[in-house]
């Protein structure tokens, strides 16, 4: 985590080549993702897109989403969370290859 305050949290997230985050959603926050380096495959609701360095996407509250790294180098992303509540227990995992709930 880089910074946190009322109604926001900023994180630096690194996803290794071939890895992915869980398919998840949040009830109380939205997220803005900015790719700093590498390539990101983003699932945002029903839409799948690829982002490169200096590209971004917005995840609305309640929207299923996932980030994967299809590239050969680390995908580094800045995530800005905003909303009434930005606690880690607002993660609803729909699918997770690591068995997290």
GISUL-V747357 format. One line per field, one symbol per residue. psi: psi as a letter, one per 40 degrees, with the letter a starting at -180 (. if undefined). A space follows every 50 residues. Layout:
psi: ???
This chain:
psi: hdiiaheihhihhhhiheiiiihiiieeiiihhhhdiahhhhhgbehhih iiheiiihhihehhiihiheaeiihhihhhhiadhfieefhhhdiheeei .
